[in-house]
């Protein structure tokens, strides 16, 4: 059985190549003059496309670099203005911070004084309870 299968595969291969050769004979091949004309046309179109892409690349790169430079200038100007404004605000903030710190220090001292008074009152009550006579 194996020999029979090998014969069929070789027949299929031979028939494939025969069919392939027959199809190639049916193809209409271009003449040498047509081949040269078509080749020149393809090369010309490829070169023109390459030149157009190169020019567009240069134009967009130039526009982009000028645009980025303008953006950098705008950002630096805006940053400089913000820093100038921020310096004026910092002095106001420092003043308000100092005031807040003074107020919080006063509040802390007041709270500490109240705690001391409460402790002394509690101590006085405790001592008065301990000194009461037993009944």
Secondary structure, DSSP 8 states (H G I E B T S, - for coil): -HHHHHHHHHHHHHHHHHHHHHHHHHS----HHHHHHHHHHHHHHHHHHHHHHHHHHHHHHHHHHHHHHHHHHHHHHHHHHHHHHHHHHHHHHHHHHHHHHHHHHHHHHHHHHHHHHHHHHHHHHHHHHHTS---
